[in-house]
Amino acid sequence: MTGMFTEIETGDGAFRAWVTTPPRGSGPGLVLLPDMFGHDRHMRELAGRLAEEGYVCMVPDLFWRLEPGTALDEGQREQAQALRERFDVERGVEDVMVTLAALDAHPARQGKCGVVGFSLGGQLAVLAAARGGGDCAVAYYPSGLEQQLDRVATVTCPLTVHLGECDDKIPPPARDAIASAVAGLPQGRAHVYPACAHAFANPHRHAHDKPAAMMAYSRTLAVLRGVMGPIYDLSTLWDLHTAYEFETRDVDATMATMVEQPYVNHIPTMTGGVGHDHLKRFYKYHFVNSNPPDTRLIPVSRTIGTDRLVDEMIFCFTHTCEIPWMLPGVAPTGRYVEVPLVAIVNFRGEKLYHEHIYWDQASVLVQVGLLDPGGLPVAGIATAKKLVDETLPSNELMAAAWADSAGKPL
């Protein structure tokens, strides 16, 4: 996602801000506030990613009064820290308010505006919210906020704060004070991420923790979507994608439902693809055109979240051809298979970003005759049958232990 600089006028002069716009050309607005490293790679990538989600993003140059165009990396930490110590927080809040006004006037901005900030930017996001800036605010590890708790108490818009359990910049007493103050707000949420340090959400820092960053991002989107939208019909998007995969078997149409650089991971066999070309090759030669003619999906349940959909289904087929993604290298056995399968699908805006697909490979191997279930805690087609009929017997694989507990006190 490409962007461009725009210039914002203030009573003290002018500063630049990086702007990205969504594929639709318009949408709600977001001001993104960087940490002490300034306009770095992380902020530009995040602005592009959130533009894909449907937001007009504006990243102001917070250090324009000190060193315009600051964009440092982790190797320049001492320089960044020196800038942080010289930074005037109150003037920074004023610049955030000016940026919000500029975003509000931007021709692509339609609807409400929010603020998302990191570290120093997180503190500024909350303090701007305390002044009525933005319709919602999200702060990642807002260093220094523990000294401004009286102002936190005045925030009336939805506010979410992400904190690391092991953040040396926000030690436990400060972390707990921030979390308590935010959680005490009518629309406040504070999340503490176990074993995470400062900057855990930045993929370009040593402290990066990908699972926590993913969880925090989804929670951030939940706030933004809930207050500002846009809302997408994830169920219809997923149905269209699977129709291209299994019904029309159209690889190009399948790829068109996905972001520019998607990925798919079939967890049990580690098959799939990362990036457009890798995934298209996988789809074209090893998936879409490699499923047996009688392949069908039986829906069991569907759960839809802010940016994810979870589909529970039964995958059915007769093993009349090699299925490289599920049974790689296994010659057709002619056997019929039913296996419970779960798809966890992540979206960016109106496109699929990635899929994590799970199934019980042992059950598949039992059903095609490659695994003898005797003496092993595995089952065949019974796993699929019991998924849709809970009255079928339970605990048969632990029959002796189950019999031993009969009659014991409950």
C-alpha positions, 0 to 999 in steps of 0.5 A: 500500500503506497502513501504520500506526504501532506503538509499540515499548518500550525501556528508555529509552522508546518510539519509533514504527515504520511497519508495512506488511503483505502482501496475504496478511496475513502473511509474513517480516519486514523491518526497513527502516533509513533514512538521515540524512533519517529517515522520508522518502517513500522509506522509506514507498514502499519499505515499501509496495513490499516489502509487495507482495513479501510482507514484513511491513515495519517502519521504526523512527524512528531519531532518536527520542532526538534529534528524534522523527518526523524526516522530512526532504527533500533541501532540509534536508540541513544539518539532516539532517547535523547529526542524523547527527553527533549520532547515537549509532551504538551506541544505534542498533544497540540500537534495531535489535535491539529493532525486530527483537524487535518484528517477531518478535512481530508477529502478521503476521510468519511465518518469518524476519526480515531487515534492509535499510538505507540509508547510516546505516541500511546501517551499522546493518544490518551492525552488527546482523547482526554481533550476530546480528540478522536472518537476512540483511542488505542494506546500500546505500552504508553510510557509516562502515562502513569504520571497523567492518571488524573487526565486518564480519568477524564477520557469519555470515548472508548479507550483500549490500552495494550501493556506488556507484563515484562515492560522495563519502561513501564514497571509493574507498579506503573503498569498496574496503575495504568491498567486500573485507571483505564479499566475503571473508565465506562468504555475502557479496556486494559490488556496485559500480555504475559512475558511481553516487553516494551515494543512487543507489537513492532516486528522490527524490534528484538522485543517483538512477540508475534502471537501477542502482536496478533492478538493486540491487533485484532483487539485494536480492530475490534475497537475501531470497527465497533466505533467507526466501521467499516463493517465487512460481510466476512461470511459472504467473502469466505463463501465466495472464496471456497466456491472458487476453490471447490465448485468452479475450481478457478485458481485466478478467481480464488486468488482475486479474493485474497490480498496481494501477499496472502498465505495459507498453512494446512497445519497437519501437513504444513502444506500451502504457500506464502506470498502471491506466486508461491500460493498460486503455484500451490493452488494451481498444481497441488490443491484446487485441481487436485481434490477428488470429484466427489469432494464436499464440505458439510458446514457444522458451525461458523463463528465470525469475529472482527477480522477472523472467521472460524468455520467448523465443517466435515470434509468428505471425499473418496480417495480416487486421486492423490491429494497432495495437500492432505495425503502427499505421496499417497497413491489413491486407495479408493476409500471414502473419508469423512474428517472434521476440519476447522478453518481459521480465516483472517481478513484485511478489509474485503480480502482474505489475508491468511488461512490456518486449516486444522484436521485430525491427520490420524483419523484420515490415515486410519480411514485410508488404511495407512494407520492401524488404530489397534492399541492407539488412542486414535479413531477413524470416521467415528470422529466425524459421526460424533461431531454431528451426533453427540449421543454416540458413545464417548470415552471408548478410547479410554474404556478401562479408565472410564469403567474404573471411575464408575460409581466414584463420588462426584 
